[in-house]
Amino acid sequence: MVMGAFSQAQGELPAGKDLGVAAALIDAFEGAVTRAKVERSRSPFDSFKGFVLSALVA
């Protein structure tokens, strides 16, 4: 994760934090974008939002 390391070096993100969760969230969102384009539907965004918000709040 090059950008994460760069952001940590610039002081934008706390040093020593695991950025794996952030990378997984970005990957999941990009997957939702791809599915939305293929399906021509916003349901992948709704699924992403429902899953991510419930997982982050819990």
C-alpha distance (Angstrom), angle and dihedral (degrees) to the residues before:
residue distance angle dihedral
M1 . . .
V2 3.77 . .
M3 3.81 97.7 .
G4 3.81 91.4 49.9
A5 3.77 91.3 53.5
F6 3.80 90.4 46.1
S7 3.81 91.4 49.4
Q8 3.80 90.5 49.7
A9 3.80 91.1 49.8
Q10 3.82 89.9 51.0
G11 3.80 91.0 51.0
E12 3.82 93.1 -114.4
L13 3.82 92.5 117.9
P14 3.80 127.7 33.8
A15 3.79 112.7 -94.2
G16 3.78 117.2 -116.8
K17 3.80 95.0 26.4
D18 3.80 119.7 133.2
L19 3.78 107.1 -113.6
G20 3.82 94.0 -169.9
V21 3.79 93.4 100.6
A22 3.79 91.4 52.1
A23 3.80 90.7 49.7
A24 3.81 90.9 49.6
L25 3.81 91.1 51.0
I26 3.79 91.6 50.3
D27 3.81 91.3 47.9
A28 3.80 90.8 49.6
F29 3.80 92.0 49.1
E30 3.80 91.9 48.6
G31 3.80 88.1 51.1
A32 3.80 89.6 52.6
V33 3.80 90.0 50.4
T34 3.80 91.4 51.3
R35 3.80 93.1 47.3
A36 3.80 91.2 47.3
K37 3.79 90.5 54.0
V38 3.80 93.3 47.7
E39 3.80 95.2 43.8
R40 3.81 93.9 37.0
S41 3.75 87.7 -135.9
R42 3.78 138.3 111.1
S43 3.81 92.8 -137.8
P44 3.85 92.3 100.1
F45 3.82 88.2 58.2
D46 3.78 91.1 49.2
S47 3.81 90.5 50.0
F48 3.80 91.3 47.9
K49 3.79 92.0 48.5
G50 3.78 93.2 47.8
F51 3.78 93.9 48.2
V52 3.79 98.0 41.8
L53 3.79 97.3 44.3
S54 3.79 93.3 47.3
A55 3.82 90.9 46.6
L56 3.80 94.0 48.1
V57 3.80 95.4 45.1
A58 3.82 94.7 46.2
